[in-house]
Amino acid sequence: QVQLVESGGGLVQAGGSLRLSCAASGIMFGINRMGWYRQAPGKQRELVAIILSGSSTNYRDSVKGRFTISRDNAKNTVYLQMNSLKPEDTGVYYCTVNVRRWTGTEDYWGQGIQVTVSS
Protein backbone atom coordinates (compact mmCIF):
# COMPACT_ATOMS: atom_id res chain seq x y z
CA GLN A 1 0.00 0.00 0.00
CA VAL A 2 1.48 3.32 -1.08
CA GLN A 3 1.38 6.05 1.54
CA LEU A 4 2.53 9.66 1.34
CA VAL A 5 3.53 11.65 4.41
CA GLU A 6 3.88 15.41 4.07
CA SER A 7 5.72 17.70 6.46
CA GLY A 8 7.12 21.20 6.73
CA GLY A 9 4.06 23.40 6.50
CA GLY A 10 3.10 26.14 8.92
CA LEU A 11 2.70 29.85 9.41
CA VAL A 12 5.26 32.29 8.03
CA GLN A 13 5.40 36.00 7.38
CA ALA A 14 5.47 37.36 3.85
CA GLY A 15 8.98 37.18 2.46
CA GLY A 16 9.81 34.14 4.52
CA SER A 17 10.60 30.57 3.50
CA LEU A 18 9.30 27.09 4.08
CA ARG A 19 10.41 23.69 2.85
CA LEU A 20 7.82 21.00 2.27
CA SER A 21 8.72 17.32 2.17
CA CYS A 22 6.70 14.34 1.02
CA ALA A 23 7.96 10.83 1.67
CA ALA A 24 6.41 7.90 -0.17
CA SER A 25 6.41 4.35 1.21
CA GLY A 26 5.24 1.05 -0.22
CA ILE A 27 6.93 1.74 -3.57
CA MET A 28 7.66 -1.46 -5.48
CA PHE A 29 8.57 -0.48 -9.03
CA GLY A 30 9.59 3.15 -8.81
CA ILE A 31 8.03 6.56 -9.25
CA ASN A 32 7.53 8.50 -12.46
CA ARG A 33 6.52 12.09 -11.85
CA MET A 34 6.22 13.76 -8.44
CA GLY A 35 4.54 17.06 -7.80
CA TRP A 36 2.85 19.58 -5.57
CA TYR A 37 -0.61 21.09 -5.90
CA ARG A 38 -2.30 23.62 -3.68
CA GLN A 39 -5.83 24.68 -2.90
CA ALA A 40 -6.82 28.02 -1.43
CA PRO A 41 -10.19 28.45 0.32
CA GLY A 42 -12.98 28.70 -2.22
CA LYS A 43 -10.69 27.95 -5.14
CA GLN A 44 -9.88 24.95 -7.25
CA ARG A 45 -6.79 22.85 -6.68
CA GLU A 46 -3.95 24.06 -8.89
CA LEU A 47 -0.61 22.70 -9.97
CA VAL A 48 2.36 24.34 -8.27
CA ALA A 49 5.33 22.34 -9.54
CA ILE A 50 6.13 18.98 -11.02
CA ILE A 51 9.34 16.99 -11.46
CA LEU A 52 9.70 14.06 -13.80
CA SER A 53 11.79 10.94 -13.32
CA GLY A 54 14.55 12.50 -15.40
CA SER A 55 14.47 15.54 -13.09
CA SER A 56 13.02 17.96 -15.59
CA THR A 57 10.71 20.42 -13.85
CA ASN A 58 7.74 22.62 -14.56
CA TYR A 59 6.27 25.43 -12.44
CA ARG A 60 3.19 27.58 -12.52
CA ASP A 61 4.13 31.09 -13.57
CA SER A 62 3.35 32.73 -10.23
CA VAL A 63 5.98 30.69 -8.37
CA LYS A 64 8.78 30.67 -10.93
CA GLY A 65 11.99 32.03 -9.44
CA ARG A 66 10.68 31.61 -5.89
CA PHE A 67 9.93 27.89 -5.54
CA THR A 68 12.19 24.94 -6.29
CA ILE A 69 11.04 21.36 -6.56
CA SER A 70 13.50 18.51 -6.13
CA ARG A 71 13.46 14.80 -5.46
CA ASP A 72 15.58 12.17 -3.76
CA ASN A 73 14.93 8.91 -5.57
CA ALA A 74 16.78 6.85 -2.97
CA LYS A 75 14.37 8.10 -0.32
CA ASN A 76 11.26 8.30 -2.57
CA THR A 77 10.88 11.86 -1.36
CA VAL A 78 9.94 15.07 -3.10
CA TYR A 79 10.68 18.52 -1.73
CA LEU A 80 9.34 22.00 -2.37
CA GLN A 81 11.56 24.86 -1.28
CA MET A 82 9.44 27.99 -1.08
CA ASN A 83 11.16 31.35 -0.80
CA SER A 84 9.88 34.93 -0.88
CA LEU A 85 6.47 33.69 0.16
CA LYS A 86 3.44 35.86 -0.49
CA PRO A 87 0.00 35.85 1.15
CA GLU A 88 -1.45 34.51 -2.09
CA ASP A 89 0.65 31.35 -1.60
CA THR A 90 -1.58 30.45 1.34
CA GLY A 91 -3.44 27.18 1.00
CA VAL A 92 -3.37 23.47 1.58
CA TYR A 93 -0.50 21.89 -0.30
CA TYR A 94 -0.83 18.34 -1.60
CA CYS A 95 1.93 16.14 -2.91
CA THR A 96 1.21 13.62 -5.62
CA VAL A 97 3.20 10.79 -7.14
CA ASN A 98 2.68 8.67 -10.20
CA VAL A 99 3.77 5.16 -9.24
CA ARG A 100 4.75 2.35 -11.59
CA ARG A 101 2.67 -0.77 -11.07
CA TRP A 102 3.15 -4.30 -12.36
CA THR A 103 0.97 -3.16 -15.24
CA GLY A 104 0.57 0.54 -15.89
CA THR A 105 0.80 3.38 -13.37
CA GLU A 106 -1.32 4.87 -10.60
CA ASP A 107 -1.56 8.29 -8.96
CA TYR A 108 -1.48 8.80 -5.20
CA TRP A 109 -2.12 11.90 -3.13
CA GLY A 110 -0.97 13.05 0.28
CA GLN A 111 -3.39 14.21 2.96
CA GLY A 112 -2.45 17.85 2.48
CA ILE A 113 -0.53 20.27 4.64
CA GLN A 114 -1.44 23.84 5.53
CA VAL A 115 0.75 26.75 4.48
CA THR A 116 -0.26 30.16 5.75
CA VAL A 117 1.57 33.33 4.76
CA SER A 118 0.70 36.42 6.77
CA SER A 119 1.05 39.93 5.38
N, C-alpha and C positions, 0 to 999 in steps of 0.2 A: 504494500500500500504506500503510495507516494504521499508524503506530507511536506508542507512548506512552513517554515517558522521564520517570521519577520521580526526584526528588532531595530532599534535606533531612532524611533520617532520621538516626538515630544513637542514642547513649547520653546520657541526661540524668537528673539527680536528680529525685526527686519534688518537685513544685512548680515545676519549670522549664518551659521553652517550646521548641517546635520548630515550624518552618514547612515543610510539605511542598509540593512543586510537581510538576505533571505537565503536560508539554508534548506536544501532539499534532501530528503532521506527516502529510502526505498527505491533508489534508482538502479535499474538492472542493466539497461542497454545504452545509457547515455542520454544527454540532453541536447536538443537542437537549439532553438532560440530561448532566451531568457529576457524578461522585461519587467517594466514597472508601469502601472496605470495609476491614475488618481481620480477621485470623485469628490467634488465640492458639494456642499449642501444645495439641494435643488437643481443640480446639474447632472449631466450624463457622465459616465466614466470615460476618461480620455487617456490616450496613450501618452506617456511621458518620454520613455526611452526604451530601446530594444537593442540587444546584442546577440548576434548570430554565433553559431558554433565556430566560425572562422574569425571571430572577434570584430567583425565589422559592426558598426553602430549606426543608430538613427535616433534623432531627437525631435520632439515637437519644437517649433520655432521659438516659442516663448522661453524655453529653458536652455537653448543653445548658448554655449559660452559660460554657463553658470553651473550646469549639472554634468556629471560624468558617470557613465555606467561602465562597470567592469565585471569580470567573472573570474572565479577560481575553479577550474574544472576538477582539480583534485579534491576539492571540498564541496563540489556541487553547490556553489554559493554565488549569488549575484549581489552586487553592491550598487548603491546609488549615492554618490557624493554630491551634496547639494550646497552650493555656496551662493552668497549674495541673495539670500532668500527674501522673497517679497510676500506681502500679505495675500496676494492672489495665488500663491503656492499652497495655501492652506487647503487641507482635504484629507481624506483617507487614502493612503497609498497601498496598492495591492501589487504583489509580485506575481508573475506568471511564468511557467515553464512549459515548453513543448517537449515531451518525453518520448523517446523511442520505445516502442513496444515490440513484442515478438513479430507482430504484423502491424505495420502502420505506426502512427504516433497518437498522442493524446495530450490535451492541455490540462494543466492543473493551476489552481489559484490559491494564494495565501488568504488568511483571514482578514487581512487589512490592518494597517497601523496608522494612527492619527498623527498628522503633522500640522501644527498650528504656528503661524507666523504673525506676531503682533506688530502693529505699526508704532 
